[in-house]
Amino acid sequence: MSHHPVRITADLDDARLIRSFAYVNGKWVSGESGEMIAVTDPASGEQVGEVARLTPDQSRAAVDAAQAAFATWSLTLPQDKARLLRRWHDLMLEHREDLARLMVMEQGKPLSEARGEIDYAASFVEFYAEETRRPNIEGVTSHLPDAEVELWREPVGVAALITPWNFPSAMLTRKAAAALAAGCTVVAHPSAETPFSALALAELAERAGVPPGVFNVITGDAATVVTPWCADPRVRVLSFTGSTEVGRLLYRQSAATVKKLVLELGGHAPVIVFAGCDLGQAVDETIKAKFATSGQDCLGANRIFVERGIYDAFCAKFVAATEALSIGRGMDDPDIGPLMNEKAVQKQEAHVADALARGARLLCGGARHALGPLFYQPTVLADVPAEADILHEETFGPVAAILPFDSEDEVVARANDSEYGLVAYVHSQDPRRIYRVSRALQFGMVAVNRTKVTGAPIPFGGMKQSGLGREGARQGMEAFTEIKYVCRDWG
């Protein structure tokens, strides 16, 4: 039974990657009510398909399946887990173009960015395929006579993963590959706005031979699907990427069952551009930091601080580069695509209107684009006053806020004056200043004279209300394991 238009399958080489039903215990499952959730293309507003709306009982049934599968998966030999993960990785790369096109259809991002995300997503599966082989027993020098001491890392149990719409493939594999490598089983809930990418990954996991119940993808409304997981003591760890507001809610809902939590929440990234930097490089890198994924990125540059001596020159170059950005539908591979939904566009409008009302200058953009209701012009605001909303709230769109500063101490204090602490960008050629500022910034990640810093081998995560825990690297497996201490006397 097909619930998607034929049009979407015509754009893929392998139409079986389009799945409308959830994936539970090795089977494709429709909602008990028969209700479906429409998924639309943000570029055109056209419906690209529908996915099943599962019930709370079905959500709990997925935990039943994962809990049952855990008994075997947790004891699966590391080389066998590695082989399955490697096969999953290889299938993702074999179907890279289809997965990228599918993402563009439901998320709207430029095609080259979607291809890059598939590579990024696959890299986590490859990395954790290798990590699953690492020994997990650590010897400790005993503090007791005639005792032998060991520390074992053991999988915690069922892991619930909740992923966002802006990176629908990479955020799932970054969590799931770590969990599976650790020996956990998974129940995952993708955003209802971009579920097809996750379901395609489930299809490929099945082809790779991942056993039933080990990796489950549950579609539906977040409150309906996720709330039962928060209350279920069998779900031992919950990993969420999304807004700080929702992260706080999940934190509260998970308190009664004392779960382990990984929360990758909002960002409000500062860019600090010091005089004496390579100005052309600083402009180019800040363009990337601001406008990647059309600005819909928790790593996106939200506050651009420029030292007063180079302020005018930076603004002029930045505006020229912004005006040169191409805007279009994702399949045409522009620099800027549509925003995800009407609420996102309204936030751009509200932030721009508020900043202008408080005295900011509009250097370019500032309105919706003629291409469609979800397209917003790349926008640059200068002289943004400290009280403007855009300097306190995550914009999550293509609006850049630039403001001058006069001293190192001043700009560090202003950059740190936020509840968020995910990433900060610094541009300088002075090695002592780079060291001082990198140490002083209260952010989980600091990028110096570049934008791209993420990848499978690095621990991604923030400080303060940008979240808890780390994803990627060996540290990304820690939340999915517990340390068991064994002290033996051989008698």
ZIKAZI-V720428 format. One record per backbone hydrogen bond with DSSP energy under -1.0 kcal/mol. NH is the residue of the N-H (numbers start at 1). CO is the residue of the C=O. E is the energy in kcal/mol with one decimal. If there is no record, write none. Layout:
BEGIN
NH;CO;E / NH;CO;E
END
This chain:
BEGIN
10;6;-1.4 / 12;9;-1.5 / 17;14;-1.8 / 18;15;-1.6 / 22;29;-2.1 / 23;217;-2.5 / 24;27;-2.7 / 27;24;-1.6 / 29;22;-3.0 / 34;31;-1.1 / 37;51;-3.2 / 39;49;-2.9 / 41;46;-3.0 / 45;41;-3.5 / 48;39;-2.9 / 49;39;-1.2 / 51;37;-2.1 / 52;20;-2.2 / 53;35;-2.2 / 54;219;-1.6 / 59;55;-2.1 / 60;56;-2.4 / 61;57;-2.0 / 62;58;-1.6 / 63;59;-1.2 / 64;60;-2.1 / 65;61;-2.2 / 66;62;-2.4 / 67;63;-3.1 / 68;64;-2.2 / 69;65;-2.3 / 70;66;-1.5 / 73;69;-2.7 / 74;70;-2.6 / 75;72;-1.1 / 76;73;-1.3 / 81;77;-2.2 / 82;78;-2.7 / 83;79;-1.8 / 84;80;-1.9 / 85;81;-2.5 / 86;82;-2.6 / 87;83;-2.1 / 88;84;-2.3 / 89;85;-2.6 / 90;86;-2.5 / 91;87;-2.3 / 92;88;-2.1 / 93;89;-2.0 / 94;90;-2.3 / 95;91;-1.8 / 96;93;-1.3 / 99;95;-2.8 / 100;96;-2.4 / 101;97;-2.5 / 102;98;-2.6 / 103;99;-1.9 / 104;100;-2.2 / 105;101;-2.2 / 106;102;-1.5 / 107;103;-3.1 / 108;104;-1.4 / 111;330;-2.3 / 114;110;-2.1 / 115;111;-2.6 / 116;112;-2.1 / 117;113;-2.1 / 118;114;-2.0 / 119;115;-2.0 / 120;116;-2.3 / 121;117;-3.4 / 122;118;-2.7 / 123;119;-1.8 / 124;120;-1.0 / 125;121;-1.1 / 126;122;-2.3 / 127;123;-2.5 / 128;124;-2.5 / 129;125;-1.6 / 130;126;-1.4 / 131;127;-2.0 / 132;128;-1.8 / 133;130;-1.2 / 134;131;-1.7 / 138;151;-2.3 / 140;149;-1.5 / 147;144;-1.3 / 148;488;-3.0 / 150;486;-2.5 / 151;138;-2.2 / 152;484;-3.3 / 153;136;-1.5 / 154;482;-2.8 / 156;480;-1.8 / 159;185;-3.0 / 160;237;-2.7 / 161;187;-2.5 / 162;239;-2.8 / 163;189;-2.1 / 171;167;-1.9 / 173;169;-2.3 / 174;170;-2.5 / 176;172;-3.4 / 177;173;-2.2 / 179;175;-2.3 / 180;176;-3.1 / 181;177;-2.3 / 182;178;-1.8 / 184;179;-2.6 / 186;214;-2.9 / 187;159;-2.5 / 188;216;-2.7 / 189;161;-3.1 / 194;191;-1.0 / 199;195;-2.1 / 200;196;-2.2 / 201;197;-1.7 / 202;198;-1.8 / 203;199;-2.1 / 204;200;-2.0 / 205;201;-2.3 / 206;202;-2.3 / 207;203;-1.9 / 208;204;-2.0 / 209;206;-1.0 / 210;205;-2.2 / 214;211;-1.7 / 216;186;-1.8 / 217;23;-2.1 / 218;188;-3.5 / 225;221;-2.5 / 226;222;-3.0 / 230;226;-1.9 / 231;227;-1.4 / 235;232;-1.4 / 236;158;-1.5 / 237;158;-1.3 / 238;260;-2.5 / 239;160;-2.9 / 240;262;-2.8 / 241;162;-1.8 / 242;264;-2.2 / 247;243;-2.3 / 248;244;-2.4 / 249;245;-1.5 / 250;246;-2.6 / 251;247;-2.2 / 252;248;-2.2 / 253;249;-2.6 / 254;250;-1.7 / 255;252;-1.1 / 258;255;-1.4 / 259;254;-1.1 / 260;236;-2.6 / 262;238;-2.3 / 263;468;-1.5 / 264;240;-3.1 / 265;466;-2.4 / 271;303;-2.9 / 272;425;-2.8 / 273;305;-2.9 / 274;427;-2.6 / 277;274;-1.5 / 279;277;-1.1 / 282;278;-2.7 / 283;279;-2.5 / 284;280;-2.5 / 285;281;-2.9 / 286;282;-2.0 / 287;283;-2.2 / 288;284;-1.7 / 289;285;-2.5 / 290;286;-2.0 / 291;287;-2.7 / 292;288;-1.6 / 294;291;-1.5 / 295;292;-1.9 / 296;293;-2.3 / 297;295;-1.5 / 300;297;-2.2 / 301;289;-2.0 / 302;269;-2.6 / 303;269;-2.1 / 304;401;-2.6 / 305;271;-3.3 / 306;403;-2.2 / 307;273;-2.6 / 308;405;-2.5 / 310;307;-1.9 / 314;310;-2.7 / 315;311;-2.7 / 316;312;-2.3 / 317;313;-2.1 / 318;314;-3.0 / 319;315;-2.6 / 320;316;-2.0 / 321;317;-2.2 / 322;318;-2.4 / 323;319;-2.8 / 325;322;-1.5 / 328;336;-2.4 / 332;329;-1.8 / 333;330;-2.0 / 336;326;-2.2 / 339;374;-3.4 / 345;341;-1.5 / 346;342;-2.5 / 347;343;-1.6 / 348;344;-1.4 / 349;345;-2.2 / 350;346;-2.4 / 351;347;-2.5 / 352;348;-2.4 / 353;349;-2.5 / 354;350;-2.4 / 355;351;-2.3 / 356;352;-2.6 / 357;353;-2.2 / 358;354;-1.2 / 359;356;-1.4 / 360;355;-2.6 / 361;382;-2.7 / 363;380;-2.8 / 364;380;-1.1 / 369;375;-2.6 / 372;369;-1.4 / 375;372;-1.5 / 377;367;-2.5 / 379;398;-2.8 / 380;364;-1.9 / 381;400;-3.0 / 382;361;-2.8 / 384;402;-1.7 / 388;385;-1.9 / 391;388;-1.5 / 392;389;-2.3 / 393;389;-2.0 / 399;397;-1.3 / 400;379;-3.1 / 402;381;-2.9 / 403;304;-2.4 / 405;306;-1.5 / 411;407;-2.2 / 412;408;-2.3 / 413;409;-2.0 / 414;410;-2.2 / 415;411;-2.5 / 416;412;-2.3 / 418;416;-2.5 / 424;445;-1.7 / 425;270;-2.8 / 426;447;-2.8 / 427;272;-2.9 / 434;430;-2.7 / 435;431;-2.1 / 436;432;-2.7 / 437;433;-3.0 / 438;434;-2.3 / 439;435;-2.1 / 440;436;-2.0 / 441;437;-2.1 / 443;441;-1.5 / 444;421;-2.1 / 445;422;-1.3 / 447;424;-2.9 / 449;426;-3.2 / 458;455;-1.6 / 460;471;-3.7 / 463;421;-2.9 / 465;419;-2.5 / 466;463;-2.1 / 467;464;-1.1 / 468;263;-1.6 / 471;460;-2.3 / 473;456;-3.2 / 476;472;-1.2 / 477;474;-1.8 / 478;475;-1.1 / 480;477;-1.0 / 481;478;-1.7 / 482;154;-2.8 / 484;152;-3.4 / 486;150;-2.8 / 488;148;-3.1
END
